Amino acid sequence: MNESEQRRLVFHGAIVLLVGCLCGVPVGTSMVRNVPEAEIHAWREAHDALIAGGIMLIAIAGVLHLVVRPGVARWLAWLLIAVGYGAIDGLGVAALAGVRGLAPTGPPLNFLAFLGNLTVAVGTLSALPLLMWGIRVRSRL
């Protein structure tokens, strides 16, 4: 992984982290306004998951070049960036629109949230085996 790819992963991780921090504002305002618990939960979930996801992207950027080959690292970085933005879409749209995005049904915003959640699922289930394979090949475990 060359330095520009590391910067790209850190940059996009910082965006995901920033969006996660901004999702904390509706958490607080929802609590003050005594809105239904489901709305507070949706915003809290977006806040927590996006912060964790952004930190994960930044952390992986710092060590990925040590454990996987450059070609694998490039694929892995793009998969993880897609996962980060999928989470913004899936969790953010769900919280904003009051939908869940668990099935490709219902109003268009639910379908949009579903696509984000699908991106997270497929990206994660692709990235993690790729990471494990890349580490194993690189270190000959």
C-alpha positions in Angstrom: 0.0 0.0 0.0 1.6 3.2 -1.0 1.4 6.4 1.0 -1.3 8.0 -1.1 -3.6 5.0 -0.5 -3.0 5.3 3.2 -3.9 9.0 3.1 -7.0 8.1 1.1 -8.1 5.6 3.8 -7.4 8.1 6.6 -9.2 10.9 4.8 -12.4 8.8 4.2 -12.1 7.4 7.7 -12.1 10.9 9.0 -15.2 11.7 7.0 -17.0 8.7 8.5 -15.8 9.7 11.9 -17.0 13.3 11.5 -20.5 12.2 10.3 -20.6 9.9 13.3 -19.8 12.7 15.6 -22.4 14.9 14.0 -25.0 12.2 14.5 -24.5 12.8 18.2 -26.3 16.1 18.0 -29.7 14.5 17.2 -29.1 12.0 20.0 -28.9 14.8 22.5 -31.7 16.9 21.0 -33.9 13.8 20.8 -33.4 13.1 24.5 -34.2 16.7 25.5 -37.4 16.7 23.4 -38.6 13.4 24.9 -39.1 11.7 21.5 -39.9 8.0 21.2 -37.1 5.7 22.2 -37.0 4.2 18.7 -35.8 7.5 17.3 -33.2 8.0 20.0 -32.0 4.5 19.4 -31.6 5.0 15.6 -29.5 8.1 16.1 -27.5 6.5 18.9 -26.8 3.5 16.7 -25.7 5.8 13.8 -23.5 7.8 16.2 -21.8 4.9 17.8 -21.3 2.7 14.7 -20.0 5.5 12.5 -17.5 6.7 15.1 -16.3 3.1 15.5 -16.1 2.6 11.7 -14.2 5.8 11.2 -11.7 4.9 13.9 -11.4 1.4 12.4 -10.6 2.8 8.9 -7.9 5.2 10.3 -6.4 2.4 12.4 -6.2 -0.1 9.5 -4.6 2.6 7.3 -1.7 2.8 9.7 -0.9 -0.9 9.8 -2.2 -2.4 6.6 1.0 -2.0 4.7 2.8 -4.1 7.3 0.5 -7.1 7.0 -0.8 -7.4 3.4 0.7 -7.1 0.0 0.2 -3.9 -2.0 -2.4 -5.4 -4.4 -4.4 -6.9 -1.6 -4.1 -3.7 0.4 -5.5 -1.6 -2.5 -8.6 -3.9 -2.8 -9.1 -3.9 1.0 -8.9 -0.2 1.3 -11.6 0.4 -1.4 -13.8 -2.3 0.2 -13.5 -0.6 3.6 -14.1 2.8 2.2 -17.3 1.5 0.6 -18.3 -0.1 3.9 -17.8 3.3 5.6 -20.0 5.2 3.2 -22.5 2.3 3.1 -22.8 2.7 6.9 -23.4 6.5 6.5 -26.2 5.7 4.0 -27.7 2.8 5.8 -27.6 4.2 9.3 -28.0 7.9 8.5 -30.9 7.6 6.1 -32.6 5.2 8.5 -32.3 7.6 11.4 -33.4 10.6 9.3 -36.4 9.0 7.7 -37.5 6.7 10.5 -37.0 3.6 8.5 -35.0 0.4 9.2 -33.6 -0.5 5.7 -33.6 -4.2 6.5 -35.5 -5.3 3.4 -35.8 -3.8 -0.2 -39.4 -2.8 0.4 -41.5 0.1 1.4 -40.8 3.8 0.7 -37.8 4.8 -1.5 -35.8 6.0 1.5 -36.1 2.5 3.1 -34.8 1.0 -0.1 -31.9 3.5 0.0 -31.1 2.6 3.6 -31.3 -1.1 2.5 -28.7 -0.5 -0.2 -26.4 1.1 2.4 -26.9 -1.8 4.7 -26.3 -4.3 1.9 -23.1 -2.5 1.0 -21.9 -2.8 4.6 -22.8 -6.5 4.7 -21.2 -7.5 1.4 -18.2 -5.2 1.9 -17.5 -6.5 5.4 -18.0 -10.2 4.4 -15.5 -9.5 1.5 -13.0 -7.4 3.3 -12.5 -9.6 6.4 -11.6 -12.8 4.6 -9.4 -10.8 2.2 -7.6 -9.3 5.3 -7.2 -12.7 6.8 -5.9 -14.2 3.6 -3.6 -11.3 3.0 -2.1 -11.5 6.5 -1.6 -15.3 6.2 0.1 -15.0 2.8 2.3 -12.2 3.9 3.4 -13.7 7.2 3.2 -17.4 6.3 1.3 -18.2 9.5 
